[in-house]
Amino acid sequence: MFLLKDKKFVIGFLFFFLFSLISIVNHYSLRTFFDLGMINQALYQIGNLQSPLFTLGIDGINMPFLATHFSPIIYLYYPFFLIFGNYTPTFIQIFVISIAGFPVYKQSLLFLNNDKTLAKYCLIHFYLIWGIYAALAFDFHNNVIGSMIIPWIILFFFQRRHYLLIISCLLMILCMETFGIWLFVILITLNIYQYKLEKHINKVSLLIGVITLIYSLMIIINWMPVLQSKTQNLQFGRYSYLGDSLSEIILNLIKHPSIILESIYKNLKDGSFTIQKIFLLLFLLVSGGFLTYKNPLMLILFIVPLFLKFLSNDSGLFGLYHQYSIEFVPLLSFVFITGLRKINYQKRIKIASGFCILTAVATFLSINFSIGEYDYKENSKFYSPTHFQSNLDLRNIKKALKLIPNDAIVSASSCLSPYLYQRNYLYHFPIIKDAEYIAIIKSNRSTWPISDEEHLQKIEELKNSDIYKVFIDQKDLIIFKIKGL
């Protein structure tokens, strides 16, 4: 009852419920993808005391799980996996996002003269930012977890709670190989900001920043190429036009700085004008980023995520959608709080409420209108009846999947992989290789990386195959089984 009387907890619970309506409903309705499937498969293998293997690549190449993204934090998820099963990553992501509001609220009190009303506006602003909804609509990703640790890092930094700061930084860099570089930039920026306020430098945080920078560089340059057992092209594929290694990329940017300016409005893959980047910048401004004019130093915080997005040749990376915009959420929140700090006291409430409204409008627009590559709006429209309609016979599909033996090698549609994780080898259809069973959703789901027409053609080819026979044929699902098995 005490929690319900405290408005910040009520706000947190309401958004936790809202986030659950997005992620849990999507997973139940088979609207998730192989990104969630690969995490579930890795957790299953960890439980069997195996080194997790990634087998769901669309190139058909098997590799250690940590070769895709160096995210050893997944080992910490396993105890929860024993309780929540294949919903574990979904629950973890919702919970971590929800509790990240607590340090945001505390930061607000710290910077805004303990004004609880303003702190609630800052909390609501954080929960409203579009990057959260885009990430929740697109499976589970460890960069979401790492990004949601940043509010804790900022809070512990200014509270000078060094042990908790060290733990938070450690958890963040365990989420992704590039996060040590970003964390270094964040800690440097926070120190400069603190020095301007208090003439104080947090030496512990500077040491942490240097260590995490070295850690990330070692992983990117040395460890991941070894894990991949091939060149660094896999690691730098999205930046291959700049070079095949980190040193080549940096050298090219130094030699040709115009590339950085062109990346703001061009797709560097083909030189075309890119509206997605312009919209991203606009959304950043209206969601609180405009307040960087009060603290221009805060622009430094955005350098790493903006560089990684804008210098990429992948349109999916530099748009508003998927999980790639989550890194901006804690940054916008901190800019919002520190910006309000420099605004006249009498105007703070109006400015705070105004930006909350603008942020909500931006999020609504991002959910309802596609800009470029986003084509699964049903995943995030938690307020629409269509979000709760799967358009598939879920009961019979899930019943049929249980007939596939757990030790069988399977090729499956992307949306089925989160449920077929209990095996060492699971392929992303149309990759078949040595699969003993092939489980395919016939329609109403993504057929990426092939077209709908190619997808139907593959099904017909399997029906006429000399190797496979139809094992189960339902309205929405067809399962093939290798002959003689």
N, C-alpha and C positions, 0 to 999 in steps of 0.2 A: 504493500500500500504506500510505503514511503516513496518508492520509485515513481509511482503514478502521480504523486503530488508534486514531484520535481519536473518542471516543464522540459528541461533538457533531456531527461530520460524518456518522457513521452514523445518528444520529437524523434529521438533515436529509435524508439520502438516502432513508431509509425513508418519511418523510412526503412527499417529492417524488414518490416512486413511487405512494404512496396517492392524492395529489392528481391524478396523471396518470390513475389508474384511473377517477376521476370525470369529469374534463373531456374527456380525449381519447376515452374510450369513448363519452361522450355525443355528441360531434361526429361521430364515425365512424358512430354508430348513428342519426343523424338525430333526436336528441333535443335539439337546440339550437333557437334561435329567431331572430327577425328582429333582435334586439339584436346578435348576432354577425354577421348578414348586413349590417347597416348599416355596421359597422366594416370588413368585408372590401370592401364596395363603395366606401367612402371611400378605402381604401388603393389599390384598383385605379385610381380616378380620380386620386389623387395621382401614381401612376406614369405616368399619361398627361398629366401636367402640367396637370391641370384643378383647379379649385376644387371640393372634394368637395361633393356634393349629397345631401341626405336625401330619399328618395322612398318610403320604406316606412311612412310614417305611416298610421294607420288612418282618419284624416280625409281622406286623399287629397291633402293639400297638400304640394307640393314646397318645400323651403327649403334654404338652405345648411346643411351638416352642423354647423357651429359654432353654429347657431341652436338646436339641440336641447339640447346642453350645450357650453359653451365649453371644448373639450378639444384645444387645438393640439398636445398631446403626441403625437397620432397621427402627426404628421409624422416623429417619431423612430422609429416602428415600421417605416417602409417598407423600410429595408435588410434587416430580418429577413423581411419579406414576400417579398422576392426569393428567399429560401432555403426558407421553410416554407410559402409559399402560404396557402391558406385556414385552415390550422391556426395561423397566426402569433399572433393574439390569445390563443388558448388556451395556447400555449407560453409567451408572455410573462407571462400571469397566473399560471400555475403557478410559473414561475421567480421572479417578483418576490415572491410569497408565501413561497416556500421560503427565499430568501436573507434575507428580513426576520427570520428566526430568528437570524441572526448578530448584528445589533445588540442583539437582546433578550438573547442570551447575554452579550454584552459589558457591557450595562447591569447585568446581574445580578452580574457580577464586580466592577463598580465600586461597587455599593451594598451588596453582601453580603460584604465582606471577602475577596474573591477566592476564595470558596468554590465550587469547581467542581462539587461534588455538587448544591448548591442551584441553581447556574446551569443545570444540566441539567434539574432539575425545572421551572424557569422557562421553559426552551426547550420542554419537552414541553407545559406548560400553554398556551403561546402557540399551538402547533400544534393543540391539541385544541379550541379555542374554536369553538362552533357557527357563528359568523358566517362563518368560512372555508368551511365545507361548504355552507352555504346559497348563498354567492356562486358557488362552483365549480359547483354544480348548475344554476345559471341563467346560462349563457353567459359573456360577457366584458363588464366594465364598467370605465370609467376611474376610478370612485370607489374601486374595489378597489386599483388601482395607487397612487392618491394616499394611501389609508389605509396601505398597506404601506410608504410612505416615512417615515411618522411615527416608527417606531422608530429610523431613521437620524438623523432630526432631533433626537430626544431624546438619542441617544448623542453626536452632534457638539456639541450644546449643552453638555453636562456635560464633554466633553473640551476645550471651547473651541477647536475646530477650525473657525474662522470661514469659511474658504473653502468647506469641504465643507458647512457648515451653509447657506451661501447657495445653493449648487448644489442641495442637497436641497429647500430651501424653494421654489426656482424650479420644480423638477420637480413638486412637489406642487401648486402653484397652476395649473400648466399642465394639470392633470387635470380640473378642474371649476371652474365659476365661483364657487361658494360656499366653496371651500376656503381662500381668502385670509382670510375672516372667521373661520373655524374656527382657522386657523393663528395668527392674531392672539391669540385666546383662549388657545391652547396655549402660546405663547411668553410671554404675560403670567403665566400660571399657573406655568410653569417658573421664571421669574425670581423670583416671590414665594417659591416653594419653595426655590430656591437661596439667596435672601437669608436665609431662616430657618435654613438649614444653615451658611452660610459668611459671611453679611453681605456678599454680593457681588451686584452687578447686571451682567448681560451687556448692555451698551449696544448692541452690534452687533445682537443678536437683537431688542431693542426697536425699533430702526430698521427691521429687516426686517419685523417685525409690522405696523408702521404702514404701510409701503409696500404690503404684501400686502393689508391691509384696504382701502386706497384703490383698489388694483387691482381687487379683487372688486366693490366698490361701483360703480366706473365701468362694469365689464362688465355687471352686473345692471341698473343704472339707465339707462345710455346705449347701450352697444354692442349688447347682445342684442336690444332692441326694434327697432333699426335692421336687424339681420340678419333678424329675423322679419318685417319690413315690415308690422307690425300692432301692436296694443296689447300691453301686458305681460301680458294674461290668459293667454297661453301659458306664460309664465315663472312666473306665480303662480297657475295654475289650481287647484292643490291647496289653496291658501289664499285662494281667491276670496271666501269668506264674510267674510274680514277686510279685504278691500280689493283694489284692482286695481294697486296699486304698493307698493313697499317702504315708502315714507313713510306711506301709509294704513294698512298692516298694523301698523307700529310704533305709530302714533298710537292705533289701536283697542285694542292690547294695553295701552297706558298708561291709556287711559280705562276699560277693562274688564279689570282684572287677574284677575278671577274665571275668565276664559276659560282662563288658564294652569293653574289648579288643576283645572278641569273636564276639561281635555285629558288628565289623567293616567288617567282611567278612562272617559271618554266618547268616542264617535265624534262629532266636532263637526259632521258632515254631517247627522245626524238626531237627535243627543242621546241615542242608545242606549248602554247599558253595553257596554264593549268588553273582552272577556276577553283578546284578544291583547296589549293593553298591560300587563295585570296579569302575564301570563306572561313578557313581555319583561323587566319589572322583576325578577321572581323569578329568571329565568335570569341576569340581570346580577349579582344578589347571590350566587348559588351558584357562579358562574364566577370568583370573585375579587373582585367588586365590594363584597362585605361588608367587605373590608379597608380601605375608605375611612374607616371609623371610626378608623383609626390616623392618617390624614391627611385630615381633612374638606376641606381645600383642593382635593383631587383631584376633588371633585364638580363643580368649575367646568369641568373638561375635558369633561364629558358634556353641558354645557348646549346647545351648538350642535346636535349630532346628535339629542339628545332633543327639542329644540324643533322641528327640521325634521320629525321623525317624528310627534310627538304632536300638533302643531298642524295637521297635514295632515288633510284630509277623505277621504284615500285609505287604505282598510284594508290594501292591499298594502304601503303604505309603513311603517306602524307595527307590523307584525307581526314575527315572528322570521325570516321567510324572504326569498327573493330576495337581491339584493346590498345591501339597505338596512341590514343589521346589521353589515356589515364594518367600519364606522367604530368600533365598540365594541371590536374585537379588540385593536388596539394600546393603547387606553386601559386595558382590563382587565389587560393584560399589565403595564403600567407601575404600575398600582395594586397589583397582586400583588407586584411586586418591592419597591416602596417600603413596602408594608405589612409584608412579611417583615422588612424592615430594623428595624422597631420592635418585633419580637417577640423574646422571650427566646431566646438562641442555642440552648439545649437543645430548644426546642419547634419550631424552624423547619422541620426535616425533616418532622415529623409534620403540621404545618399545610400545608406545601407539597404533600406527597403526598396529604393529605386533599382539598385543593381541586383537585388534578389528577383525582382520582377523581370528585368532584362535577361537574367540568367535562365529563369524558368521559361521565358518565351524562346530563347535560343535552343534550349533542350527540347521543347515541344516541336520546334521547326526541324531539328535534326532527326527526331523520331518519325515525323510525318512526311518529310519531303526528301527524296533521294538526291544526293549530289554526287554523281559519278557511280562508284562501284557498289553502293549499298543496295541490296535487293532482298533483304529479309526483315522488313519492318515489323512483321507479325511478332518477331522475337522480343521487341521492346515496347509494343503498344499495350502496356499493362491495363490501360483504361478502356480497351476495345473488346467487345465480345469475341472477335475473331482470334484474339490472343489465346483464348481458352478453348478454341476449337482446333483439334489437331488435323482434321480431315483425313485421318488414318484409323484403321481398326486396331487400336493400340492393344487391346486385350488379346486378340488372336495372334498379333505379331509377336508380342513378348512371350506368349505361350509357346509359339513355334521356335523361337530362338533358344529356348531351354532344351529343345530336342537335339541341338548340336552338342556333341561331347566336348567337355572342357579341354581335353588334350588334343583336339583336332586343330589343324592349321586352317585358318579361315580367311577368305577375302570378303569384305563387306562394304556396303554403302557407308559413307561417312557418318551418317546419323545413327547407324547401328553400332558403331565401334565402341561407344561408351558402355554398351551393355554386353559386348562380346570380349571383354578385356581379359578374361580368365584363361589365358593361353600365352605361350611364348612367342608365337608367330601369328600376327594379325595384319592383313594387308588392306590397303585402301583401294577398293574397286575403282577402276578397271584393272589394277595390278592383280594378277592371279598367281603367277609363279607356281609353287608346289602346293597350292591350297587344296584341301580335301573337301571343303564345303565353301559355297559361294552364296552369301545372303544379300539380296538386293531389294530395296524399296523401288517399286515400279515407277511411281510418279509422285508429285506433290512435295518433293524434297530436292535439295541441291544435288546436281549430278557432276559438280566440279571434280576434276578438271576437264571433263568432256561435255559436249553439248547434249541437250535432251535427245536429239535425233541419234547421235552416236551411242547414247546410253541404251535406247531401245534396240538399236542394231546389235549391240553387244549381247543383249538378252536373247535375241533371236538366234544369234550365232551359238550361244551356249545350249539352246534348246535343240539345235541340230548337231551338237558336238558329238564326237566319237569318244570323248574322254569323260564327260559329265552327263548325268541324267537328272531329271527333275525330282527333287526329294519332297518339297512342299510347294504348292501353288495356291496362293490366296489372292484376294482382290487387290491387296496392296503390296504383298510380299511374295517373292519367289526365292526358294532355296534350292541350289543345285548340289548334288553329291557326286563325288568321283565314282565311276563305275567299278564294281568289284570290291568296294570297301565294305 
